[in-house]
Amino acid sequence: MKSNDSDNDKQSSGSTLQRIDNLPVYVGYLINVAAIVLSHPIDIIRVNVQANVLHFVSMSDVIRLMFKQKRIAGFYYGIGGALLRCTVQTGTTYALYHWLKDNPYLHMLEPFDNSTVVGISGLGGGLLSTPFAKLAIVRQADLTRRPFHQRNYGNPWRALKCMYGKGGAAFLFTGYELHGFSTGAMAMLHAPIHEWVEKMLLKLHRIRDEDWVIDLMAMTITISIISLILTPVDAVTTVVINAGYNKFPSKKHLCLKIIEIHGYRGFFLGLRPALLAILPHAFIATFTYPLIAEYFIS
């Protein structure tokens, strides 16, 4: 049987789902919303760089177009779709997690690994939120399209209805397997990588009086490693989801085209803004969790 100290260590590390297991769902949702609001201007850059991988648009080009077309509002272009995606994905993921974590059939697995439950929950949340991810990406990617090519999906519900009218549910869920895999893998990889990073930092720095320093560094490095691993999948996902109904690309053809134009480096376009967007998430998760945990769990 493990000691209480070990249990406390586990509670302060691991994936977001594991860390706020005992907190109300709306608390985790508010943390995610705050992170999205802070990182949205950077995420727009990532989406547009990846959406234009077959043409190549630099970060500076995206920023210039954002400001030219929408001024300051351009940095929060498409925030409604991003928040809808967060709402559906967070709600579905939490619901699946709390339903599966006590499932007797899963506990029969030896050894029982909670990361598997987290991964399945993330996969389910990613699959169900695909139409809203499409809505967010299409809206954000309009910033780098010519005015007569823009989709102008300002109203999210009308936009979903319009996309459904073009190609039905198949069009709305374009790229669902890639999006589900990405969210599931991110959730599943978080706990083991975070644990390994945290152990390495404690061995290298031995900073025990300032726990928040280790937490912040571990969170930032963990998400950076996961982003590095999953950026190629995200790059392909963004192009597939952003494609018009009549221009839906074959994933194999798309990958070969990216290699032809950029080499294997093309799969990592958008990595820099993705890494920059990590900082708001890491700060919020690091500094908010102890305060919330003290209030709700104590």
DAZI-V824590 format. One record per residue. N is the residue number from 0. RES is the residue in one small letter. PHI is phi in radians with two decimals (NA if undefined). Layout:
n res phi
N RES PHI
N RES PHI
//
This chain:
n res phi
0 m NA
1 k -1.46
2 s -1.30
3 n -1.17
4 d -1.08
5 s -1.13
6 d -1.11
7 n -1.16
8 d -1.10
9 k -1.13
10 q -1.19
11 s -1.56
12 s -2.32
13 g 1.56
14 s -1.22
15 t -1.01
16 l -1.08
17 q -1.22
18 r -1.22
19 i -1.97
20 d -1.00
21 n -1.63
22 l -1.66
23 p -1.04
24 v -1.06
25 y -1.13
26 v -1.18
27 g -1.08
28 y -1.14
29 l -1.12
30 i -1.11
31 n -1.12
32 v -1.10
33 a -1.05
34 a -1.15
35 i -1.14
36 v -1.07
37 l -1.25
38 s -1.69
39 h -1.03
40 p -1.02
41 i -1.31
42 d -1.16
43 i -1.05
44 i -1.08
45 r -1.04
46 v -1.05
47 n -1.24
48 v -1.13
49 q -1.26
50 a -1.15
51 n -1.85
52 v -1.05
53 l -1.37
54 h -2.05
55 f 1.27
56 v -2.20
57 s -1.36
58 m -1.07
59 s -1.14
60 d -1.12
61 v -1.11
62 i -1.08
63 r -1.10
64 l -1.20
65 m -1.02
66 f -1.29
67 k -1.16
68 q -1.44
69 k -2.17
70 r 1.00
71 i -1.12
72 a -1.09
73 g -1.09
74 f -1.30
75 y -2.15
76 y -1.17
77 g 1.43
78 i -1.13
79 g -1.08
80 g -1.13
81 a -1.13
82 l -1.25
83 l -1.11
84 r -1.04
85 c -1.07
86 t -1.09
87 v -1.19
88 q -1.17
89 t -1.14
90 g -1.07
91 t -1.16
92 t -1.10
93 y -1.15
94 a -1.07
95 l -1.14
96 y -1.08
97 h -1.23
98 w -1.42
99 l -1.49
100 k -1.11
101 d -1.89
102 n -1.18
103 p -1.10
104 y -1.22
105 l -1.23
106 h -1.24
107 m -1.31
108 l -1.17
109 e -2.12
110 p -1.40
111 f -1.23
112 d -2.11
113 n -1.16
114 s -1.10
115 t -1.11
116 v -1.10
117 v -1.08
118 g -1.11
119 i -1.11
120 s -1.12
121 g -1.10
122 l -1.08
123 g -1.09
124 g -1.10
125 g -1.18
126 l -1.09
127 l -1.24
128 s -1.60
129 t -0.97
130 p -1.03
131 f -1.36
132 a -1.14
133 k -1.08
134 l -1.03
135 a -1.14
136 i -1.17
137 v -1.06
138 r -1.13
139 q -1.18
140 a -1.22
141 d -1.10
142 l -1.09
143 t -1.87
144 r -1.82
145 r -1.15
146 p -0.88
147 f -1.40
148 h -1.84
149 q -1.25
150 r -1.43
151 n 0.96
152 y -1.52
153 g -1.29
154 n -1.59
155 p -1.01
156 w -1.26
157 r -1.16
158 a -1.12
159 l -1.10
160 k -1.13
161 c -1.14
162 m -1.14
163 y -1.13
164 g -1.15
165 k -1.32
166 g -2.54
167 g 1.23
168 a -1.10
169 a -1.08
170 f -1.28
171 l -1.08
172 f -1.77
173 t -1.02
174 g 1.40
175 y -1.05
176 e -1.19
177 l -1.24
178 h -1.15
179 g -1.13
180 f -1.06
181 s -1.09
182 t -1.21
183 g -1.16
184 a -1.14
185 m -1.07
186 a -1.15
187 m -1.30
188 l -1.37
189 h -1.03
190 a -1.11
191 p -1.12
192 i -1.21
193 h -1.07
194 e -1.10
195 w -1.15
196 v -1.10
197 e -1.10
198 k -1.11
199 m -1.14
200 l -1.15
201 l -1.14
202 k -1.23
203 l -1.38
204 h -1.86
205 r 0.91
206 i -1.62
207 r -1.87
208 d -1.36
209 e -2.01
210 d -1.09
211 w -1.14
212 v -1.14
213 i -1.11
214 d -1.05
215 l -1.13
216 m -1.12
217 a -1.14
218 m -1.11
219 t -1.13
220 i -1.17
221 t -1.04
222 i -1.16
223 s -1.11
224 i -1.11
225 i -1.13
226 s -1.08
227 l -1.07
228 i -1.21
229 l -1.70
230 t -0.98
231 p -1.02
232 v -1.18
233 d -1.12
234 a -1.11
235 v -1.18
236 t -1.03
237 t -1.07
238 v -1.15
239 v -1.13
240 i -1.16
241 n -1.38
242 a -1.15
243 g -1.25
244 y -1.05
245 n -1.51
246 k -2.16
247 f -1.12
248 p -1.50
249 s -1.19
250 k -1.10
251 k -1.13
252 h -1.09
253 l -1.08
254 c -1.08
255 l -1.14
256 k -1.17
257 i -1.08
258 i -1.12
259 e -1.11
260 i -1.45
261 h -2.02
262 g 1.32
263 y -1.21
264 r -1.10
265 g -1.07
266 f -1.30
267 f -1.95
268 l -1.16
269 g 1.68
270 l -1.18
271 r -1.08
272 p -1.12
273 a -1.11
274 l -1.22
275 l -1.13
276 a -1.23
277 i -1.18
278 l -1.00
279 p -1.04
280 h -1.07
281 a -1.13
282 f -1.11
283 i -1.12
284 a -1.12
285 t -1.27
286 f -1.59
287 t -1.46
288 y -0.98
289 p -1.02
290 l -1.16
291 i -1.18
292 a -1.08
293 e -1.10
294 y -1.30
295 f -1.56
296 i -1.49
297 s -1.21
//
